Amino acid sequence: MKLQESIYKVLVLFMLIVLSVGVFKLVDESSSRTDFYEYKNSKINLLQVKRITPRVSYYATMAEDKAEEINRKFSTIFHKKEIQNIEEFLILAKNSEFYNIEIVAYMMFDKKEIELYKSDRFFKYAGQYSVNDNLLKTLNNYGIDKFQYKNLSTLKGKIYTDKEKFVNDVVMYAKLKKGSWTDENIPKLGLGKNGIKFMNGINQEIKENHLEDKDIKNIIVNLEKALSVYEEIK
């Protein structure tokens, strides 16, 4: 009888030990977890967050865009496919006549925005001039005759990078009177509709910062790092 009681007491003691160890581990794991997300100077209680959404927004304008997309800010869900889309765009933009690029990756904790990465701003002014349909139409509306129109049309297809040379040639071929109107408006018209809209929509005190291959690589690496931050907590 005493033997059975001893065995019983040993079993009870063993079960208590096992139970105590289990409770200790549970408490320890619970205490090791954090209910807060901390990034840079931000601290968010995840228990109070219903939804975490990765997003990316960017100014991404280049000369080949449709007119309605010039100087437009884009915002969309941030994922690997979007990084690929951005890389493809950057490669095209690098060789474009003009561009304005700035990319920001961030996370939304419900309505609170936490920035993960912001690129430098890459900018190139529109600076190629040509006798285009818009220029010809505008001058025609201003009253140039058929001879002037036909003579000026012979310059179509020629690209100028020297603004003064372009203005002088247009004035000479169209037999215009050179003055403040031609000096101000002929270069604008020579940029084409996209170029005009681009230049009208930006602060022209911005310093040019041309996009290079190393910049594209750096942007993509940082976007991938930003996405990995989200993937670690989703």
DACOR-V227421 format. One record per backbone hydrogen bond with DSSP energy under -1.0 kcal/mol. NH is the residue of the N-H (numbers start at 0). CO is the residue of the C=O. If there is no record, write none. Layout:
BEGIN
{{NH	CO} {NH	CO}}
END
This chain:
BEGIN
{{4	0} {5	1} {6	2} {7	3} {8	4} {9	5} {10	6} {11	7} {12	8} {13	9} {14	10} {15	11} {16	12} {17	13} {18	14} {19	15} {20	16} {21	17} {22	18} {23	19} {24	20} {25	21} {26	22} {27	23} {28	24} {29	25} {30	26} {31	27} {32	28} {36	43} {38	41} {41	38} {43	36} {45	34} {47	44} {48	45} {52	107} {54	105} {55	75} {56	103} {57	73} {58	101} {60	99} {62	97} {64	61} {68	65} {69	66} {71	68} {73	57} {75	55} {77	53} {82	78} {83	79} {84	80} {85	81} {86	82} {87	83} {88	84} {89	85} {90	86} {91	87} {92	88} {93	89} {95	92} {98	123} {99	60} {100	121} {101	58} {103	56} {104	116} {105	54} {106	113} {107	52} {108	111} {109	50} {109	107} {111	108} {113	106} {115	104} {116	104} {118	102} {121	100} {122	208} {123	98} {128	159} {129	189} {131	129} {135	131} {136	132} {137	133} {138	134} {139	135} {140	136} {141	137} {143	138} {148	144} {149	145} {150	146} {151	147} {152	148} {154	151} {155	152} {157	154} {159	128} {165	161} {166	162} {167	163} {168	164} {169	165} {170	166} {171	167} {172	168} {173	169} {175	170} {182	178} {183	179} {184	180} {185	181} {188	184} {189	185} {190	187} {191	188} {195	191} {196	192} {197	193} {198	194} {199	195} {200	196} {205	202} {208	122} {215	211} {216	212} {217	213} {218	214} {219	215} {220	216} {221	217} {222	218} {223	219} {224	220} {225	221} {226	222} {227	223} {228	224} {229	225} {230	226} {231	227} {232	229} {233	229}}
END
